[in-house]
Amino acid sequence: MTSPRLAETSEVVAQTRMPRVEIDLDALKANWRTLDALNGRGRTGAAVKADGYGLGAARVSAALYDAGCRDFFVAWVEEGVALRRALAAGDRNDARIYVLQGLEIGAVPACLATRLVPVLSSLADVAAWGEGVERAGRRAPAALQFETGMNRLGLDAAALPIVKAAEAGGTLDVALVMTHLASADEENGQSAEQRALFLRFAAEFPQAERSLANSAGCFLGPGYGCDLTRPGIALYGGWAGALSHGRLRPVATLTAAVLQVRTVKAGEAAGYGAAAELSRDTRIATVGLGYADGYLRAASGAGVPLREGRPGATAFIAGQHVPVLGRVSMDLTLLDVTDVPADLVEPGTRAEFFGPNVPIDDVADAAGTIAYELLTGLGPRVRRVGR
C-alpha cells in the first residue's frame, strides 16, 4: 500500500518533471468569440468530443459556456452524460448537448434523463429513438444528419418518407438538421455542392434549425453559418483552412523537462538504431516525453521511414528552436542543444514541443499528420493544467 508520504512525493514529482500541457482558457474563449463573430445571425457551438480534443471536456466546456457558448457536441452518449453532470455541477444547466454518433435503444433512457439530443444518421437510429421515446411516454428533441457527399454518416433521400412519417406520427421531434462538410479547408468546389444538397434536405423540415459549418466552414462566409455552427479544431488553435491563418490563438502548450545533458563526440551516434549520426561534438538534452505521452514517433529527427528525406520536428528551449535528434522513444526524446548556451539547459529546464513558439500544425506536418491527432492523442501521463 502506498504511504501518504510517498503519495505526496509523487504529486510533487508530477508537478515538476513529468510532461504537462498548459491550456490557455482565455485563448480558447477568444477563438470562440472570433468564430462567433463570423456568423452574425446564428449561434456558435463547440465540438468537445474526445474529452475536449484531449484537453478535458469539463474544463474547456465550462470556459466556453462562460464565453457564451450553449451548444456542445460529443460523439457518444457516455460523453454526453459526463458532460451534463460536469456542467450542472457549475450551475450551467441550460446547455444543449448533442450526441453525434446515433444511439442504440438502450441508450434512450440516459438521453432523456440528461436531456441529450441524439443526432440520428440512419433509419435504425430513427427507429431506436422512436421506440425509446414511445416506451417512455414522452417526446424529446432529436437532430437529423443527412449525407451530402462525405459518405460517412447520414440519411439519404430515400429515407425521407420514413423520417417524415415518424415525424407525423409523433415519435420524432426534429429540432436540428445537419450535415458535415468534407473539404471545407480546401478549395475544390465540394463545399458548395454539399451546401446546395443540404438546403434541399433542410427545406423538408422548415421548423428545425440548420447546422452546416465545421471549423473551416465557419470561414466560408455567411451562407454556411446557418443557425448553428460546430467548430472543433479552430477553437483549440489548429489550422482550419487558409482563411483561418493568423486569426486564431494557440491554446495548448506541451512542455517536458530535461532529465540529463551530455556531450557526445563527433562520429558517435545517438538513440535507437544509431539513427542520429553526429557530425560534430554535440550536446544532447534527454527530455522526459515520448510516444507513450502522445508525442509521435513519426516526429523523430531521423530513423523513421516516414521521415526519409524530410526534417523532423523541433522544440523550443531557452529561447531557441532546436531539432529533435534521432528517434523518439516511448518515454524519452533527444534534443540537439549544442547551439544553446550551456548554462541555460540543465536538468529541470522545460522544453516546449508545441505551443506559442512551436505551432502545433508545424509539428503535425513534420510528423505527417494533423493537429487533431496530436491533441486527442495526448497520453494520461501528460498533466493538464488550465490557466
TAZIPE-V307430 format. One record per backbone hydrogen bond with DSSP energy under -0.5 kcal/mol. CO is the residue of the C=O (numbers start at 1). NH is the residue of the N-H. E is the energy in kcal/mol with one decimal. If there is no record, write none. Layout:
co=CO nh=NH e=E
co=CO nh=NH e=E
This chain:
co=3 nh=7 e=-2.6
co=4 nh=8 e=-2.4
co=5 nh=9 e=-2.2
co=6 nh=10 e=-2.9
co=7 nh=11 e=-1.8
co=8 nh=12 e=-1.6
co=9 nh=13 e=-2.3
co=10 nh=14 e=-2.5
co=11 nh=15 e=-1.2
co=12 nh=16 e=-0.9
co=13 nh=16 e=-0.9
co=13 nh=17 e=-2.5
co=13 nh=18 e=-1.2
co=17 nh=257 e=-0.9
co=19 nh=383 e=-2.3
co=20 nh=22 e=-0.5
co=20 nh=255 e=-2.8
co=21 nh=385 e=-2.6
co=22 nh=24 e=-0.7
co=22 nh=253 e=-2.0
co=23 nh=25 e=-1.3
co=23 nh=387 e=-2.5
co=24 nh=28 e=-2.0
co=25 nh=29 e=-2.3
co=26 nh=30 e=-2.4
co=27 nh=31 e=-2.5
co=28 nh=32 e=-2.1
co=29 nh=33 e=-2.4
co=30 nh=34 e=-2.2
co=31 nh=35 e=-2.3
co=32 nh=36 e=-2.7
co=33 nh=37 e=-2.1
co=34 nh=38 e=-0.6
co=35 nh=38 e=-0.8
co=36 nh=39 e=-1.2
co=39 nh=42 e=-0.9
co=43 nh=45 e=-0.5
co=43 nh=229 e=-2.0
co=46 nh=48 e=-0.7
co=46 nh=73 e=-2.4
co=48 nh=52 e=-2.5
co=49 nh=53 e=-2.6
co=50 nh=54 e=-2.2
co=51 nh=56 e=-2.7
co=52 nh=55 e=-1.8
co=56 nh=60 e=-2.6
co=57 nh=61 e=-2.4
co=58 nh=62 e=-1.9
co=59 nh=63 e=-1.9
co=60 nh=64 e=-2.5
co=61 nh=65 e=-2.8
co=62 nh=66 e=-2.2
co=63 nh=67 e=-1.2
co=64 nh=68 e=-0.8
co=64 nh=69 e=-2.5
co=65 nh=68 e=-1.2
co=70 nh=96 e=-3.6
co=71 nh=46 e=-1.4
co=72 nh=98 e=-3.1
co=73 nh=48 e=-2.4
co=73 nh=49 e=-0.6
co=74 nh=100 e=-3.0
co=75 nh=101 e=-1.7
co=76 nh=80 e=-1.9
co=77 nh=81 e=-2.7
co=78 nh=82 e=-2.1
co=79 nh=83 e=-2.3
co=80 nh=84 e=-2.6
co=81 nh=85 e=-2.1
co=82 nh=86 e=-2.2
co=83 nh=87 e=-2.8
co=84 nh=88 e=-2.6
co=85 nh=89 e=-2.0
co=86 nh=90 e=-0.6
co=87 nh=90 e=-0.9
co=87 nh=92 e=-2.7
co=88 nh=91 e=-2.0
co=91 nh=93 e=-0.7
co=92 nh=95 e=-0.7
co=95 nh=97 e=-0.5
co=96 nh=72 e=-3.0
co=96 nh=98 e=-0.5
co=97 nh=117 e=-3.0
co=98 nh=74 e=-2.8
co=98 nh=100 e=-0.6
co=99 nh=102 e=-0.6
co=99 nh=119 e=-2.7
co=104 nh=107 e=-1.9
co=105 nh=108 e=-1.3
co=107 nh=111 e=-2.0
co=108 nh=112 e=-2.6
co=109 nh=113 e=-2.7
co=110 nh=114 e=-1.8
co=111 nh=115 e=-0.5
co=111 nh=116 e=-2.4
co=112 nh=115 e=-0.7
co=115 nh=97 e=-0.6
co=116 nh=118 e=-0.7
co=117 nh=99 e=-2.4
co=118 nh=120 e=-0.8
co=118 nh=143 e=-2.9
co=119 nh=102 e=-0.9
co=119 nh=121 e=-0.6
co=120 nh=145 e=-2.4
co=121 nh=154 e=-0.8
co=122 nh=126 e=-2.1
co=123 nh=127 e=-2.5
co=124 nh=128 e=-2.5
co=125 nh=129 e=-2.7
co=126 nh=130 e=-2.5
co=127 nh=131 e=-2.7
co=128 nh=132 e=-2.4
co=129 nh=133 e=-2.6
co=130 nh=134 e=-1.8
co=131 nh=135 e=-2.3
co=132 nh=136 e=-1.8
co=133 nh=137 e=-0.9
co=133 nh=138 e=-2.0
co=134 nh=137 e=-0.5
co=140 nh=173 e=-0.6
co=142 nh=175 e=-3.0
co=142 nh=176 e=-1.0
co=143 nh=120 e=-3.3
co=144 nh=178 e=-2.5
co=145 nh=155 e=-2.9
co=146 nh=148 e=-0.5
co=155 nh=147 e=-3.0
co=156 nh=159 e=-1.6
co=156 nh=160 e=-0.5
co=157 nh=160 e=-1.2
co=159 nh=163 e=-2.4
co=160 nh=164 e=-3.1
co=161 nh=165 e=-1.9
co=162 nh=166 e=-2.1
co=163 nh=167 e=-2.1
co=164 nh=168 e=-2.5
co=165 nh=169 e=-2.1
co=166 nh=171 e=-1.5
co=166 nh=172 e=-1.0
co=167 nh=170 e=-1.1
co=172 nh=174 e=-0.7
co=173 nh=142 e=-2.5
co=173 nh=175 e=-0.7
co=175 nh=209 e=-2.3
co=176 nh=144 e=-2.5
co=177 nh=211 e=-2.1
co=178 nh=146 e=-2.7
co=183 nh=186 e=-2.1
co=186 nh=188 e=-1.0
co=189 nh=193 e=-1.4
co=190 nh=194 e=-2.8
co=191 nh=195 e=-2.6
co=192 nh=196 e=-2.1
co=193 nh=197 e=-2.0
co=194 nh=198 e=-2.8
co=195 nh=199 e=-2.5
co=196 nh=200 e=-1.2
co=197 nh=201 e=-1.8
co=198 nh=202 e=-3.1
co=199 nh=203 e=-1.7
co=201 nh=204 e=-1.7
co=202 nh=205 e=-2.1
co=203 nh=206 e=-0.5
co=205 nh=208 e=-1.9
co=209 nh=177 e=-2.5
co=210 nh=227 e=-1.3
co=210 nh=228 e=-1.4
co=211 nh=179 e=-1.3
co=212 nh=181 e=-0.6
co=213 nh=230 e=-3.1
co=214 nh=218 e=-1.6
co=215 nh=218 e=-0.7
co=216 nh=219 e=-1.4
co=217 nh=220 e=-1.6
co=221 nh=224 e=-2.0
co=221 nh=225 e=-0.5
co=222 nh=225 e=-0.6
co=222 nh=226 e=-0.8
co=224 nh=213 e=-0.8
co=227 nh=43 e=-3.2
co=228 nh=212 e=-0.5
co=229 nh=45 e=-2.2
co=231 nh=47 e=-2.8
co=232 nh=235 e=-1.3
co=232 nh=236 e=-0.8
co=233 nh=236 e=-0.6
co=233 nh=238 e=-2.4
co=234 nh=237 e=-1.4
co=236 nh=251 e=-1.0
co=236 nh=252 e=-0.6
co=241 nh=240 e=-0.6
co=241 nh=244 e=-1.9
co=242 nh=245 e=-1.3
co=244 nh=247 e=-2.2
co=251 nh=24 e=-3.0
co=253 nh=22 e=-2.6
co=253 nh=255 e=-0.6
co=254 nh=353 e=-3.5
co=254 nh=354 e=-1.0
co=255 nh=20 e=-2.3
co=256 nh=351 e=-3.1
co=257 nh=288 e=-2.4
co=258 nh=348 e=-2.7
co=260 nh=286 e=-2.9
co=262 nh=284 e=-3.3
co=264 nh=282 e=-2.9
co=265 nh=268 e=-1.8
co=268 nh=278 e=-2.7
co=270 nh=276 e=-1.7
co=271 nh=274 e=-1.8
co=272 nh=275 e=-1.4
co=275 nh=277 e=-1.0
co=276 nh=270 e=-1.6
co=276 nh=278 e=-0.6
co=277 nh=279 e=-0.6
co=278 nh=267 e=-3.3
co=282 nh=264 e=-3.2
co=282 nh=284 e=-0.6
co=283 nh=285 e=-0.5
co=283 nh=337 e=-2.1
co=284 nh=262 e=-2.2
co=284 nh=286 e=-0.6
co=285 nh=287 e=-0.6
co=285 nh=335 e=-2.3
co=286 nh=259 e=-3.7
co=286 nh=260 e=-1.2
co=287 nh=289 e=-2.1
co=287 nh=333 e=-2.0
co=290 nh=293 e=-1.7
co=290 nh=295 e=-1.8
co=291 nh=294 e=-0.9
co=293 nh=379 e=-2.3
co=294 nh=296 e=-1.0
co=296 nh=299 e=-1.8
co=297 nh=300 e=-2.0
co=299 nh=313 e=-2.2
co=304 nh=307 e=-2.0
co=305 nh=308 e=-1.6
co=307 nh=310 e=-3.2
co=313 nh=324 e=-2.3
co=315 nh=322 e=-2.7
co=316 nh=352 e=-3.0
co=317 nh=320 e=-1.7
co=320 nh=317 e=-2.9
co=322 nh=315 e=-2.8
co=323 nh=336 e=-2.2
co=324 nh=326 e=-0.5
co=325 nh=334 e=-0.5
co=326 nh=301 e=-2.4
co=326 nh=302 e=-0.8
co=329 nh=291 e=-1.9
co=330 nh=292 e=-2.2
co=332 nh=329 e=-2.5
co=333 nh=287 e=-3.0
co=334 nh=325 e=-3.0
co=335 nh=285 e=-2.5
co=335 nh=337 e=-1.0
co=337 nh=340 e=-1.7
co=341 nh=344 e=-2.2
co=342 nh=345 e=-1.0
co=344 nh=346 e=-0.5
co=346 nh=349 e=-2.6
co=349 nh=258 e=-2.7
co=351 nh=256 e=-1.8
co=351 nh=353 e=-0.5
co=352 nh=316 e=-2.3
co=354 nh=254 e=-2.4
co=358 nh=355 e=-2.3
co=359 nh=362 e=-0.9
co=359 nh=363 e=-1.7
co=360 nh=364 e=-2.4
co=361 nh=365 e=-2.2
co=362 nh=366 e=-2.2
co=363 nh=367 e=-1.8
co=364 nh=369 e=-3.0
co=365 nh=368 e=-1.1
co=370 nh=373 e=-0.9
co=370 nh=374 e=-1.2
co=371 nh=375 e=-2.4
co=372 nh=376 e=-2.8
co=373 nh=377 e=-1.4
co=375 nh=378 e=-1.4
co=379 nh=382 e=-1.4
co=381 nh=383 e=-0.7
co=383 nh=21 e=-2.8
co=383 nh=385 e=-0.5
co=385 nh=23 e=-3.3
